[in-house]
Amino acid sequence: MKRARVGNVEVVALVDCTESYDANGVYVDAAESIAPLRGYLDAEGRVTLNFGCFLLREGSRTILVDTGWGPEHHGLLPDELREAGVGLDEVDTVVFTHLHGDHTAWNLDRATGKPLFARARYLVPRADWDHYSASGTASFVRDVAPLERLGVVDLIDGERALTASMTTLATPGHTPGHTSIVITSDGERGFILGDVVFTEVDAVLPDLLSVWDEDQALARQTRKAILKRLVEDGSLVGASHIRAPGLGRFVREASGTRWQALA
């Protein structure tokens, strides 16, 4: 758990869990492309992924972005919230960047089937809802579909104001409805990225394709456009899978861009 601020908005990075994956299982043609970037991998050629969520607090509002991998992966999101001094019933809004299972697994209390965040509205990108309700993936059926029956889902499209300082932004490619959150407050900027970028490798090699992007060409186009924007405006970035706690900035250097973790 790590705190930062963007103007009047408190950004709290919450680590549900971390796991390591063979780089060849994450990136297309990783063996050839990542060779110069071995410093981002461990001795076995694996890349460590953070499974992070972000708490955004402004005034009376408490917004949670994504709900992690969940208890099946020994997730710590409820513990991280307690460490941050936030009760589950204080969260008034849950926003999903997208509906992959590693972002939706703490939605429901497994024992009761009720929403874990009892006061919250759950904001779901409409294009992802349509896509995954049609495909019927196991995580959608278990963790997302019940929210509609419980009457707590709002479907969202494109730009939607969450507060005066926070707005959703469509960033498709990783999934059809992938959504990020833009923060603009007191002259400062922030950006909750979701899976537009997976690891530090993507900042250096934005053309590298990920096996997890559902539309690889569109994901690459979105990634390059968003990286350009974030380098230029200096936004504080919360990235779901970059090494914990996943807070930092994308900066320009002679050879391109790189990730600079928040100190």
C-alpha positions as CSV (number, residue, x, y, z in Angstrom):
1,M,0.0,0.0,0.0
2,K,1.4,3.4,-1.0
3,R,-0.2,6.8,-1.0
4,A,0.3,9.8,-3.4
5,R,-1.6,12.9,-4.3
6,V,-2.8,14.5,-7.5
7,G,-3.9,17.9,-6.4
8,N,-6.9,17.3,-4.1
9,V,-7.2,13.7,-5.0
10,E,-5.5,11.0,-2.8
11,V,-4.4,8.0,-4.8
12,V,-3.7,4.9,-2.8
13,A,-2.0,1.9,-4.6
14,L,-3.3,-1.4,-3.2
15,V,-1.5,-4.7,-4.0
16,D,-3.8,-7.6,-4.1
17,C,-1.0,-10.1,-5.0
18,T,2.1,-10.5,-7.2
19,E,2.9,-13.4,-9.6
20,S,5.7,-14.2,-12.0
21,Y,5.3,-15.4,-15.6
22,D,7.7,-16.6,-18.3
23,A,8.2,-13.6,-20.6
24,N,7.4,-15.8,-23.5
25,G,4.0,-16.4,-22.0
26,V,3.3,-12.7,-21.8
27,Y,4.8,-11.3,-25.0
28,V,4.8,-12.4,-28.6
29,D,8.4,-13.2,-29.8
30,A,9.7,-12.3,-26.4
31,A,12.9,-14.3,-26.7
32,E,14.2,-12.1,-29.6
33,S,12.7,-8.8,-28.7
34,I,13.4,-8.6,-24.9
35,A,17.0,-9.8,-25.1
36,P,18.3,-6.3,-24.5
37,L,16.0,-5.8,-21.6
38,R,17.0,-8.6,-19.3
39,G,17.2,-6.2,-16.4
40,Y,13.4,-6.3,-16.2
41,L,13.3,-10.1,-15.9
42,D,14.5,-12.5,-13.1
43,A,17.2,-15.1,-13.6
44,E,14.7,-17.6,-15.1
45,G,13.4,-15.1,-17.7
46,R,10.2,-14.4,-15.9
47,V,8.5,-11.0,-15.5
48,T,6.9,-10.1,-12.2
49,L,3.4,-8.8,-12.4
50,N,1.7,-6.8,-9.7
51,F,-2.1,-7.3,-9.5
52,G,-3.0,-3.9,-8.2
53,C,-6.1,-1.8,-7.5
54,F,-6.3,1.9,-6.8
55,L,-8.3,3.8,-4.3
56,L,-9.2,7.4,-5.2
57,R,-10.4,9.7,-2.5
58,E,-11.7,13.3,-2.9
59,G,-13.9,15.0,-0.4
60,S,-16.6,12.6,0.6
61,R,-16.0,10.3,-2.3
62,T,-14.2,7.0,-2.1
63,I,-13.7,5.2,-5.4
64,L,-12.1,1.8,-5.9
65,V,-10.6,1.0,-9.3
66,D,-10.7,-2.8,-9.9
67,T,-11.0,-5.5,-7.4
68,G,-8.1,-7.8,-8.0
69,W,-7.4,-11.5,-8.3
70,G,-9.3,-12.4,-5.2
71,P,-9.2,-15.1,-2.5
72,E,-8.3,-17.9,-4.9
73,H,-5.0,-16.2,-5.5
74,H,-4.5,-15.4,-1.8
75,G,-5.4,-11.8,-2.6
76,L,-4.9,-9.1,0.1
77,L,-7.2,-6.4,-1.1
78,P,-9.4,-6.3,2.0
79,D,-6.3,-6.2,4.2
80,E,-4.7,-3.5,2.1
81,L,-7.9,-1.4,2.5
82,R,-7.8,-1.8,6.2
83,E,-4.1,-0.8,6.2
84,A,-5.2,2.3,4.3
85,G,-7.8,3.0,7.0
86,V,-10.8,2.4,4.7
87,G,-13.7,0.1,5.6
88,L,-15.3,-1.9,2.9
89,D,-18.6,0.0,3.5
90,E,-16.8,3.3,2.8
91,V,-16.3,2.6,-0.9
92,D,-19.2,4.3,-2.7
93,T,-18.1,3.4,-6.3
94,V,-16.2,0.6,-7.9
95,V,-15.0,1.3,-11.4
96,F,-13.6,-1.5,-13.6
97,T,-10.9,-0.8,-16.2
98,H,-12.1,-4.0,-17.8
99,L,-13.6,-7.4,-17.0
100,H,-10.7,-9.8,-17.0
101,G,-10.9,-12.1,-13.9
102,D,-7.8,-10.6,-12.3
103,H,-9.6,-7.3,-12.0
104,T,-13.0,-8.5,-10.7
105,A,-12.5,-11.2,-8.1
106,W,-13.3,-9.3,-4.9
107,N,-16.7,-8.1,-6.1
108,L,-18.7,-10.5,-3.9
109,D,-18.6,-12.0,-0.5
110,R,-18.0,-15.7,-1.3
111,A,-19.9,-16.8,1.9
112,T,-23.1,-14.8,1.4
113,G,-23.1,-13.9,-2.4
114,K,-23.7,-10.3,-1.5
115,P,-21.6,-7.4,-2.8
116,L,-18.4,-7.1,-0.8
117,F,-18.7,-3.3,-1.1
118,A,-22.2,-3.0,0.2
119,R,-22.7,0.7,-0.5
120,A,-21.1,0.9,-3.9
121,R,-22.4,1.2,-7.4
122,Y,-20.3,-1.0,-9.7
123,L,-19.5,0.9,-13.0
124,V,-18.8,-1.5,-15.9
125,P,-17.7,-0.6,-19.4
126,R,-20.6,-1.5,-21.6
127,A,-18.6,-3.0,-24.4
128,D,-16.9,-5.4,-22.0
129,W,-20.3,-6.3,-20.4
130,D,-21.7,-7.1,-23.9
131,H,-18.6,-9.1,-24.9
132,Y,-18.2,-11.2,-21.7
133,S,-21.9,-11.8,-21.1
134,A,-22.0,-13.2,-24.6
135,S,-18.9,-15.4,-24.2
136,G,-19.8,-16.5,-20.6
137,T,-16.3,-16.7,-19.2
138,A,-16.1,-18.3,-15.8
139,S,-14.9,-15.2,-14.0
140,F,-17.7,-13.1,-15.5
141,V,-20.3,-15.7,-14.5
142,R,-19.0,-16.0,-11.0
143,D,-18.0,-12.4,-10.2
144,V,-19.7,-9.9,-12.5
145,A,-23.1,-11.3,-13.7
146,P,-24.5,-11.6,-10.2
147,L,-24.0,-7.8,-9.7
148,E,-26.7,-7.1,-12.2
149,R,-29.2,-9.4,-10.4
150,L,-28.3,-7.6,-7.2
151,G,-29.2,-4.3,-8.8
152,V,-25.8,-2.6,-8.3
153,V,-24.5,-2.3,-11.9
154,D,-24.3,0.8,-14.0
155,L,-23.0,0.4,-17.6
156,I,-20.8,3.2,-18.8
157,D,-19.5,4.4,-22.2
158,G,-16.6,6.6,-23.1
159,E,-16.1,9.7,-20.9
160,R,-18.1,9.7,-17.7
161,A,-17.5,12.2,-14.9
162,L,-16.9,10.4,-11.6
163,T,-16.3,13.6,-9.7
164,A,-15.3,17.1,-10.7
165,S,-11.7,15.9,-10.9
166,M,-12.0,12.4,-12.3
167,T,-13.3,11.2,-15.7
168,T,-13.3,7.8,-17.4
169,L,-11.6,7.5,-20.8
170,A,-12.1,4.7,-23.4
171,T,-8.7,3.0,-24.0
172,P,-9.7,-0.1,-26.0
173,G,-7.6,-2.9,-27.4
174,H,-6.7,-5.0,-24.4
175,T,-10.5,-5.6,-24.2
176,P,-13.3,-4.1,-26.3
177,G,-14.4,-1.7,-23.5
178,H,-11.1,-1.1,-21.7
179,T,-11.3,2.1,-19.7
180,S,-8.8,4.3,-17.9
181,I,-9.4,7.1,-15.4
182,V,-8.1,10.7,-15.9
183,I,-7.5,12.9,-12.9
184,T,-7.1,16.7,-13.2
185,S,-7.0,18.6,-9.9
186,D,-5.4,21.8,-8.8
187,G,-3.1,22.0,-11.8
188,E,-1.9,18.4,-11.5
189,R,-2.6,15.4,-13.6
190,G,-3.0,11.7,-12.9
191,F,-4.0,8.6,-14.9
192,I,-5.1,5.2,-13.7
193,L,-3.9,3.1,-16.6
194,G,-5.4,-0.4,-16.3
195,D,-3.8,-2.8,-18.7
196,V,-2.8,-0.4,-21.5
197,V,0.7,-1.2,-20.3
198,F,1.6,-4.4,-18.5
199,T,5.3,-4.0,-17.4
200,E,8.2,-1.7,-17.7
201,V,9.1,-3.5,-20.9
202,D,6.1,-2.0,-22.7
203,A,7.4,1.5,-22.0
204,V,10.6,0.7,-23.8
205,L,9.2,-1.5,-26.5
206,P,5.6,-0.2,-27.0
207,D,5.3,-2.1,-30.3
208,L,5.8,-5.5,-28.6
209,L,2.6,-7.5,-28.7
210,S,1.1,-9.1,-25.6
211,V,-0.7,-12.5,-25.8
212,W,-3.3,-11.1,-23.5
213,D,-4.5,-8.3,-25.7
214,E,-7.7,-9.3,-27.4
215,D,-7.2,-6.9,-30.3
216,Q,-3.4,-6.7,-30.5
217,A,-3.2,-4.1,-33.3
218,L,-5.7,-1.7,-31.5
219,A,-4.0,-2.3,-28.1
220,R,-0.6,-1.3,-29.6
221,Q,-2.2,1.8,-31.2
222,T,-3.8,2.8,-27.9
223,R,-0.6,2.0,-25.9
224,K,1.6,4.2,-28.1
225,A,-0.9,7.1,-28.0
226,I,-1.4,7.0,-24.3
227,L,2.3,6.7,-23.6
228,K,2.9,9.8,-25.8
229,R,0.2,11.7,-23.9
230,L,1.5,10.7,-20.4
231,V,5.1,11.6,-21.2
232,E,4.0,15.0,-22.5
233,D,1.7,15.9,-19.6
234,G,3.8,14.4,-16.8
235,S,0.8,12.6,-15.2
236,L,1.3,10.5,-12.1
237,V,0.4,7.0,-13.3
238,G,-1.2,4.1,-11.5
239,A,-0.5,1.0,-13.5
240,S,-2.2,-2.3,-12.6
241,H,0.6,-4.7,-13.4
242,I,3.9,-2.8,-13.3
243,R,5.9,-3.9,-10.3
244,A,4.4,-3.0,-6.9
245,P,3.1,-0.5,-5.9
246,G,2.6,0.5,-9.6
247,L,2.9,4.2,-9.1
248,G,5.2,6.4,-11.2
249,R,5.6,8.3,-14.4
250,F,6.6,7.6,-18.0
251,V,9.5,9.7,-19.0
252,R,11.3,10.4,-22.2
253,E,14.9,9.4,-22.8
254,A,17.2,9.4,-25.9
255,S,16.1,5.9,-27.0
256,G,12.3,6.4,-26.4
257,T,10.4,6.1,-23.1
258,R,10.8,4.3,-19.8
259,W,9.0,3.9,-16.5
260,Q,10.2,5.9,-13.5
261,A,8.8,4.5,-10.3
262,L,7.6,6.9,-7.6
263,A,10.3,7.3,-4.9
